[in-house]
Amino acid sequence: MIIGVPKEVKDHETRVGITPAGVKALVEAGHKVLVEHKAGELSALPDDEYQNAGAEIVGSAHDTWGLADMVVKVKEPVEKEYQHFRDGLVLFTYLHLAPLNDLTEKLLAKKVTGIAYETVRDRAGTLPLLTPMSEVAGRMSVQVGAAYLETEKGGRGVLLGGVPGVPPANVLIIGGGIVGTNAAKVALGMGAKVTLIDLNLNRLRELDDIFGSSLHTLASNSYNIARAAQEADLLIGGVLIPGAAAPKLVTKEMVAKMKKGAVIVDVAIDQGGCIETAKPTTHSNPSYEVYGVVHYCVTNMPAAVPHTSTLALTNATFPYVLKLAKLGAEAAIKDDKGIAEGVNTFNGTLTYAAVAQSQKKPWKPIAELV
Ligand SMILES: NC(=O)c1ccc[n+]([C@@H]2O[C@H](COP(=O)([O-])OP(=O)(O)OC[C@H]3O[C@@H](n4cnc5c(N)ncnc54)[C@H](O)[C@@H]3O)[C@@H](O)[C@H]2O)c1
């Protein structure tokens, strides 16, 4: 199979769909990989590393897409990429189609097989291609929060771990899933006093088993959240209700009662945020202040650490890339239920129920089409 890896063109997107290690494995398996010139540059993966791994460097996006049987990328295509769609092309990437009517229509009109990272499932029923980015964002949330606690950045001038004779900062994490657990690991590692709130008591039991008495856990209710928020130097939002907007668990009244110079990192902002005063920000203008509390609400945090994020993402996506290349898309879809769940568009038909519902379009299960 010929696999194309275009350079990402979405604003501030710094990751790339396949690494040189992936290229090597694909080439060894008998496939041809076309990598667009400078596709890996922002992830610190230069053209010559791809070339040494066996890729062919291609000068334009037009040829990378045009000559490939399957295109592997990171973000959903933006408008200027729609021109590359054509009958029979397999596209493996994050698609996030639900709110993107235009992109959906174009994929259907051009009969592209669109396989979305965010809907691929593993045997346990989890979403393995979303997990690595939550791991990155969870760990980063503490790193970013610690930096914003410095006075220069508007924070209250507190060192996360304290020093002998001076207490550490209080870190409050709301949501104990992938983001929350990774945030807890880093915050505890830096010596902070960490409290984690979740609605799911079984999850709190698991976290208690993992972290022992170093992590303070609390059941999620507005009383506990209000009290813990007042104490917090750094508050991290990592709540998710799959498929729904995040609940506003920290109200503006609670934010108003937080310490001046405290910091909020609302990681859940990509689902609307779980803090009432949170609004989406970008890497070029990441923070703002409300009631004297610094807010950092960047919707694509992993893009700030593209080298790590690209490696983490491609570690998870690569086995699927290899299987799609080996069997061809149709046979891989038949063979692997998880890949079948990833198919959102196939031969002009919408195949994902949630996207169809949000766009009020007809759909068919992929099992009826292959
Ligand atoms: N901003 C970014 O760059 C970025 C990057 C990665 C992930 N995210 C987002 O971070 C959020 C969390 O992702 P995740 O992978 O950790 O999800 P997850 O499903 O692993 O964890 C979510 C947790 O929230 C808990 N929860 C649900 N309702 C709650 C409530 N009312 N009170 C307390 N806890 C509650 C759940 O029990 C679960 O443990 C998602 O919105 C995800 O899209 C953002």
The ligand as a MOL file (V3000), in Angstrom:
LIG
                    3D

  0  0  0     0  0            999 V3000
M  V30 BEGIN CTAB
M  V30 COUNTS 44 48 0 0 0
M  V30 BEGIN ATOM
M  V30 1 N -7.3870 20.6380 26.6720 0
M  V30 2 C -6.7430 19.6410 26.0930 0
M  V30 3 O -5.7750 19.8480 25.3530 0
M  V30 4 C -7.1580 18.2260 26.3440 0
M  V30 5 C -6.3120 17.1650 26.0190 0
M  V30 6 C -6.7250 15.8620 26.3350 0
M  V30 7 C -7.9770 15.6510 26.9470 0
M  V30 8 N -8.7680 16.7220 27.2250 0 CHG=1
M  V30 9 C -10.0940 16.5880 27.8860 0
M  V30 10 O -9.9400 16.3120 29.2750 0
M  V30 11 C -11.1670 15.7780 29.7560 0
M  V30 12 C -10.9040 14.5560 30.6220 0
M  V30 13 O -10.4250 13.5000 29.7930 0
M  V30 14 P -10.0660 12.0520 30.3850 0
M  V30 15 O -9.4300 11.2990 29.2640 0
M  V30 16 O -9.3690 12.1820 31.6830 0 CHG=-1
M  V30 17 O -11.5360 11.4780 30.6440 0
M  V30 18 P -11.8770 10.2000 31.5470 0
M  V30 19 O -13.1800 9.6840 31.0340 0
M  V30 20 O -10.7230 9.2820 31.6340 0
M  V30 21 O -12.0940 10.8330 33.0100 0
M  V30 22 C -13.1570 11.6740 33.3460 0
M  V30 23 C -13.4530 11.5250 34.8190 0
M  V30 24 O -14.4250 12.5130 35.1620 0
M  V30 25 C -15.2220 11.9320 36.1850 0
M  V30 26 N -16.4640 12.6770 36.3610 0
M  V30 27 C -17.5760 12.6860 35.5740 0
M  V30 28 N -18.5090 13.4880 36.1230 0
M  V30 29 C -17.9820 13.9970 37.2710 0
M  V30 30 C -18.4500 14.8700 38.2710 0
M  V30 31 N -19.6970 15.4080 38.2330 0
M  V30 32 N -17.6240 15.1760 39.3030 0
M  V30 33 C -16.3750 14.6670 39.3640 0
M  V30 34 N -15.8800 13.8140 38.4550 0
M  V30 35 C -16.6730 13.4830 37.4160 0
M  V30 36 C -15.4280 10.4990 35.6930 0
M  V30 37 O -15.8800 9.6530 36.7330 0
M  V30 38 C -14.0300 10.1640 35.1970 0
M  V30 39 O -13.2530 9.5490 36.2080 0
M  V30 40 C -11.9880 15.4820 28.4730 0
M  V30 41 O -12.8990 16.5290 28.2580 0
M  V30 42 C -10.9500 15.4590 27.3900 0
M  V30 43 O -11.4930 15.7380 26.1010 0
M  V30 44 C -8.3790 17.9910 26.9230 0
M  V30 END ATOM
M  V30 BEGIN BOND
M  V30 1 1 1 2
M  V30 2 2 2 3
M  V30 3 1 2 4
M  V30 4 1 4 5
M  V30 5 2 4 44
M  V30 6 2 5 6
M  V30 7 1 6 7
M  V30 8 2 7 8
M  V30 9 1 8 9
M  V30 10 1 8 44
M  V30 11 1 9 10
M  V30 12 1 9 42
M  V30 13 1 10 11
M  V30 14 1 11 12
M  V30 15 1 11 40
M  V30 16 1 12 13
M  V30 17 1 13 14
M  V30 18 2 14 15
M  V30 19 1 14 16
M  V30 20 1 14 17
M  V30 21 1 17 18
M  V30 22 2 18 19
M  V30 23 1 18 20
M  V30 24 1 18 21
M  V30 25 1 21 22
M  V30 26 1 22 23
M  V30 27 1 23 24
M  V30 28 1 23 38
M  V30 29 1 24 25
M  V30 30 1 25 26
M  V30 31 1 25 36
M  V30 32 1 26 27
M  V30 33 1 26 35
M  V30 34 2 27 28
M  V30 35 1 28 29
M  V30 36 1 29 30
M  V30 37 2 29 35
M  V30 38 1 30 31
M  V30 39 2 30 32
M  V30 40 1 32 33
M  V30 41 2 33 34
M  V30 42 1 34 35
M  V30 43 1 36 37
M  V30 44 1 36 38
M  V30 45 1 38 39
M  V30 46 1 40 41
M  V30 47 1 40 42
M  V30 48 1 42 43
M  V30 END BOND
M  V30 END CTAB
M  END
